[in-house]
Amino acid sequence: MNAAKHQNIIGPLVQELRERKGLSRAEFADELKTVGWDISVNHVEKIETREAMVKDFETLYLLRALEIGQDEFWRRLSANMPESPRSRASR
């Protein structure tokens, strides 16, 4: 999938954190249900593969289920983000 067609930036980190917890996608969907988000395994996959948009409130459910704070999550995400061509050009 072309980067321009990605629907979110958090999918790969969500997958990494889920796998570190030792959860399958089905187990993670069940965990998300316990924190209040009724989500299918298929939708979890689409988030992780960046095929689905993630709303801000949905991100909060993901963080709750992953047991990670917002600051830590966004720090990890920004540390793994590739530099954009625009920011390189402004140097």
C-alpha positions as protocol buffer text, in pm:
chain_id: "A"
residue {
  index: 1
  type: MET
  ca { x: 0 y: 0 z: 0 }
}
residue {
  index: 2
  type: ASN
  ca { x: 130 y: 342 z: -98 }
}
residue {
  index: 3
  type: ALA
  ca { x: 209 y: 575 z: 195 }
}
residue {
  index: 4
  type: ALA
  ca { x: -32 y: 832 z: 53 }
}
residue {
  index: 5
  type: LYS
  ca { x: -312 y: 580 z: 89 }
}
residue {
  index: 6
  type: HIS
  ca { x: -244 y: 497 z: 453 }
}
residue {
  index: 7
  type: GLN
  ca { x: -539 y: 577 z: 675 }
}
residue {
  index: 8
  type: ASN
  ca { x: -348 y: 609 z: 1004 }
}
residue {
  index: 9
  type: ILE
  ca { x: 4 y: 641 z: 1142 }
}
residue {
  index: 10
  type: ILE
  ca { x: -41 y: 435 z: 1457 }
}
residue {
  index: 11
  type: GLY
  ca { x: -115 y: 88 z: 1316 }
}
residue {
  index: 12
  type: PRO
  ca { x: 238 y: -54 z: 1318 }
}
residue {
  index: 13
  type: LEU
  ca { x: 298 y: 64 z: 1676 }
}
residue {
  index: 14
  type: VAL
  ca { x: -36 y: -78 z: 1790 }
}
residue {
  index: 15
  type: GLN
  ca { x: 62 y: -412 z: 1635 }
}
residue {
  index: 16
  type: GLU
  ca { x: 405 y: -405 z: 1799 }
}
residue {
  index: 17
  type: LEU
  ca { x: 262 y: -329 z: 2143 }
}
residue {
  index: 18
  type: ARG
  ca { x: -12 y: -592 z: 2104 }
}
residue {
  index: 19
  type: GLU
  ca { x: 245 y: -855 z: 2011 }
}
residue {
  index: 20
  type: ARG
  ca { x: 466 y: -755 z: 2306 }
}
residue {
  index: 21
  type: LYS
  ca { x: 169 y: -823 z: 2532 }
}
residue {
  index: 22
  type: GLY
  ca { x: 148 y: -1169 z: 2374 }
}
residue {
  index: 23
  type: LEU
  ca { x: -203 y: -1113 z: 2241 }
}
residue {
  index: 24
  type: SER
  ca { x: -347 y: -1241 z: 1917 }
}
residue {
  index: 25
  type: ARG
  ca { x: -568 y: -1003 z: 1724 }
}
residue {
  index: 26
  type: ALA
  ca { x: -873 y: -1191 z: 1851 }
}
residue {
  index: 27
  type: GLU
  ca { x: -755 y: -1163 z: 2211 }
}
residue {
  index: 28
  type: PHE
  ca { x: -684 y: -794 z: 2160 }
}
residue {
  index: 29
  type: ALA
  ca { x: -1034 y: -738 z: 2016 }
}
residue {
  index: 30
  type: ASP
  ca { x: -1171 y: -907 z: 2330 }
}
residue {
  index: 31
  type: GLU
  ca { x: -952 y: -682 z: 2546 }
}
residue {
  index: 32
  type: LEU
  ca { x: -1083 y: -377 z: 2363 }
}
residue {
  index: 33
  type: LYS
  ca { x: -1438 y: -492 z: 2434 }
}
residue {
  index: 34
  type: THR
  ca { x: -1359 y: -502 z: 2807 }
}
residue {
  index: 35
  type: VAL
  ca { x: -1252 y: -137 z: 2797 }
}
residue {
  index: 36
  type: GLY
  ca { x: -1564 y: -32 z: 2607 }
}
residue {
  index: 37
  type: TRP
  ca { x: -1497 y: -62 z: 2233 }
}
residue {
  index: 38
  type: ASP
  ca { x: -1695 y: -333 z: 2053 }
}
residue {
  index: 39
  type: ILE
  ca { x: -1456 y: -399 z: 1764 }
}
residue {
  index: 40
  type: SER
  ca { x: -1409 y: -694 z: 1531 }
}
residue {
  index: 41
  type: VAL
  ca { x: -1086 y: -881 z: 1470 }
}
residue {
  index: 42
  type: ASN
  ca { x: -1110 y: -770 z: 1108 }
}
residue {
  index: 43
  type: HIS
  ca { x: -1114 y: -404 z: 1213 }
}
residue {
  index: 44
  type: VAL
  ca { x: -813 y: -458 z: 1442 }
}
residue {
  index: 45
  type: GLU
  ca { x: -629 y: -599 z: 1142 }
}
residue {
  index: 46
  type: LYS
  ca { x: -728 y: -300 z: 928 }
}
residue {
  index: 47
  type: ILE
  ca { x: -598 y: -61 z: 1194 }
}
residue {
  index: 48
  type: GLU
  ca { x: -267 y: -246 z: 1220 }
}
residue {
  index: 49
  type: THR
  ca { x: -223 y: -261 z: 843 }
}
residue {
  index: 50
  type: ARG
  ca { x: -317 y: 110 z: 819 }
}
residue {
  index: 51
  type: GLU
  ca { x: -625 y: 42 z: 607 }
}
residue {
  index: 52
  type: ALA
  ca { x: -867 y: 197 z: 861 }
}
residue {
  index: 53
  type: MET
  ca { x: -882 y: 546 z: 1002 }
}
residue {
  index: 54
  type: VAL
  ca { x: -858 y: 573 z: 1378 }
}
residue {
  index: 55
  type: LYS
  ca { x: -1060 y: 843 z: 1551 }
}
residue {
  index: 56
  type: ASP
  ca { x: -912 y: 1021 z: 1850 }
}
residue {
  index: 57
  type: PHE
  ca { x: -1148 y: 855 z: 2099 }
}
residue {
  index: 58
  type: GLU
  ca { x: -1069 y: 513 z: 1947 }
}
residue {
  index: 59
  type: THR
  ca { x: -701 y: 579 z: 2013 }
}
residue {
  index: 60
  type: LEU
  ca { x: -784 y: 620 z: 2380 }
}
residue {
  index: 61
  type: TYR
  ca { x: -947 y: 275 z: 2384 }
}
residue {
  index: 62
  type: LEU
  ca { x: -640 y: 128 z: 2214 }
}
residue {
  index: 63
  type: LEU
  ca { x: -408 y: 283 z: 2472 }
}
residue {
  index: 64
  type: ARG
  ca { x: -624 y: 161 z: 2758 }
}
residue {
  index: 65
  type: ALA
  ca { x: -624 y: -194 z: 2624 }
}
residue {
  index: 66
  type: LEU
  ca { x: -249 y: -179 z: 2557 }
}
residue {
  index: 67
  type: GLU
  ca { x: -191 y: -41 z: 2908 }
}
residue {
  index: 68
  type: ILE
  ca { x: 28 y: 242 z: 2786 }
}
residue {
  index: 69
  type: GLY
  ca { x: 6 y: 610 z: 2871 }
}
residue {
  index: 70
  type: GLN
  ca { x: -55 y: 873 z: 2608 }
}
residue {
  index: 71
  type: ASP
  ca { x: 282 y: 1041 z: 2659 }
}
residue {
  index: 72
  type: GLU
  ca { x: 473 y: 716 z: 2620 }
}
residue {
  index: 73
  type: PHE
  ca { x: 270 y: 609 z: 2317 }
}
residue {
  index: 74
  type: TRP
  ca { x: 320 y: 937 z: 2130 }
}
residue {
  index: 75
  type: ARG
  ca { x: 689 y: 947 z: 2228 }
}
residue {
  index: 76
  type: ARG
  ca { x: 740 y: 600 z: 2079 }
}
residue {
  index: 77
  type: LEU
  ca { x: 541 y: 690 z: 1771 }
}
residue {
  index: 78
  type: SER
  ca { x: 737 y: 1008 z: 1703 }
}
residue {
  index: 79
  type: ALA
  ca { x: 1069 y: 829 z: 1760 }
}
residue {
  index: 80
  type: ASN
  ca { x: 979 y: 580 z: 1486 }
}
residue {
  index: 81
  type: MET
  ca { x: 834 y: 827 z: 1235 }
}
residue {
  index: 82
  type: PRO
  ca { x: 1037 y: 874 z: 920 }
}
residue {
  index: 83
  type: GLU
  ca { x: 1140 y: 1230 z: 856 }
}
residue {
  index: 84
  type: SER
  ca { x: 913 y: 1397 z: 603 }
}
residue {
  index: 85
  type: PRO
  ca { x: 1058 y: 1537 z: 281 }
}
residue {
  index: 86
  type: ARG
  ca { x: 914 y: 1877 z: 377 }
}
residue {
  index: 87
  type: SER
  ca { x: 1106 y: 1891 z: 708 }
}
residue {
  index: 88
  type: ARG
  ca { x: 1431 y: 1790 z: 534 }
}
residue {
  index: 89
  type: ALA
  ca { x: 1386 y: 2065 z: 275 }
}
residue {
  index: 90
  type: SER
  ca { x: 1352 y: 2333 z: 542 }
}
residue {
  index: 91
  type: ARG
  ca { x: 1702 y: 2268 z: 680 }
}
